[in-house]
Amino acid sequence: MYLDKHYRTISLVNAIAPLKTESTRSKNALLFVVCLAQFMVILDVAIVNVALPSMRSGLHFSTTGLQWVVNAYTLTFAGFLMLGGRSADLLGRRRVFLIGTAMFALSSLGCALADSRDLLIAARAIQGLSGAVLSPATLSIITASFAEGRERNRGLAAWGAVGGLGASSGALLGGVLTQAFGWQAIFAVNVPLGIVAVALGARLIPATAKAEGTRHFDLTGAVLVTASLVSLTYGIVRTDTIGWGAPGVILPLAAGVVLLAAFLLVEARFAREPLVPLSIFRVGHLRAANAVVLLLYASQFPAWFFLTLYMQQVLHYDAIEAGLGFLPMTLSIFVASTLAPRVVARFGPRRVIATGMLTSAVGLMLLSGVAPGGTYVHTILLGALLSALGMGFTLVPATIVAMQGVERSQSGVASGLLNTSRLVGGALGLAVLSTIAAGQASSAVGAAPTAIAVTNGFGLAYHVGTVFALAGAAIAAFLLREPADTDVVRLPTIEEGEHEALAA
């Protein structure tokens, strides 16, 4: 009897092994597809930075206008992310993924073909809307397709790493493409990537049923939150030319606050299916993780923008040289993101996130020493490496914590919220720090050479970015509490399917 049962157990394990291998391969392929799409979306947040000088001369942009090439994308992306996440939950993740990817490829083609400032900014806004549809679906697919624990943590780590790599490698890829083919190539490259993602996604992503019953989309909420972000950012950007006390600044800022209040009222009282169920903010670890991610991008995204301008306008690097200057940052984020799950397993996410934000703060403080006579090795390299390492060790564990314990039916909303924190942080951080840098430079122009005035502005902006990073470290250290009911870094020794088979 004992031997018979023993042989049955061995036979079952042997039968399960090929199925497990096939399932692992299938999930690896699925993870590749969704990470490719996420890489494409995040890449376009940063890839324009190196190409900005070429766009400025080719389409005659002003400095403020250049910001809107970036912000037209990030603001529509951030504003409609929650609607995109809700769509993934209601219409099916596979369907939304394919539609979003196709829209993104087509709008990227529109950017490449734009021959005026207005057309480019409009195409960038549509591109941002497409990204808002696509990006939450990628994270929602991972959350719904991978079992909670080690398997899902691996998927979330890959997703977070790809986001960091897309943000940091954009400068390198943008420099190569701009130098070789012109700024239009940075958008055209998305077309073949989009075609590959659609073709593979149609085969590999499992179809999910639509939500039962009547489907409601909170379009009012999406429009209100997007209009609020645009109004707030517009008011902040205008301060560099007309000052904080001017009506052209006060009115947009006041309108942004009113629109944000209206959004919260609609979500709490009137929306049949809220874009953002406010009850989600009762989850303490999700709330703290999103705050950390917002502050991370508010400090890091502008840092890359200023670093690009510093290398090209002050150190006189060409586009390829400036792009290569970001290669150590890309490698640092890759290394940190790869190691982060193991480090989290040993020390816990709270300590890792707090240490990551502190490391970023030290890097930004070092970058505040930019000056006209600086060199890459002595002025940029160490600060860039530390800020990138800090980002990798912050983003991956923050993503894991933010998605921990989320029900599959709400995974789109949670992923949309996390992406919103990233994009809102980047957009508002860029608006605030660019305004601070421009104001400092303008005040110093009469008393110092132009190059010194410009780098003084960059230095002050880096100091403020350091404060943002320190605030994120404090939130992680004192407010972030890991979920009590589940282990964020649980490492099961036996799969559920194997356990059930052995029990038989």
Secondary structure, DSSP 8 states (H G I E B T S, - for coil): -HHHHHHHHHHHHHHHHHHHHHHHHHHHHHHHHHHHHHHHHHHHHHTHHHHHHHHHHHHT--HHHHHHHHHHHHHHHHHHHHHHHHHHHHH-HHHHHHHHHHHHHHHHHHHHH--SHHHHHHHHHHHHHHHHHHHHHHHHHHHHHS-TTHHHHHHHHHHHHHHHHHHHHHHHHHHHHHHHH-TTHHHHTHHHHHHHHHHHHHHHS------SS-----HHHHHHHHHHHHHHHHHHHHHHHH-TTSHHHHHHHHHHHHHHHHHHHIIIII-SS-SS-GGGGG-HHHHHHHHHHHHHHHHHHHHHHHHHHIIIIIS---HHHHHHHTHHHHHHHHHHHHHHHHHHHHH-HHHHHHHHHHHHHHHHHHHTT--TT--IIIIIIHHHHHHHHHHHHHHHHHHHHHHTT--GGGHHHHHHHHHHHHHHHHHHHHHHHHHHHHHHHHHHTTTS-HHHHHHHHHHHHHHHHHHHHHHHHHHHHHT----SSS-TT---SS-HHHHHHHH-
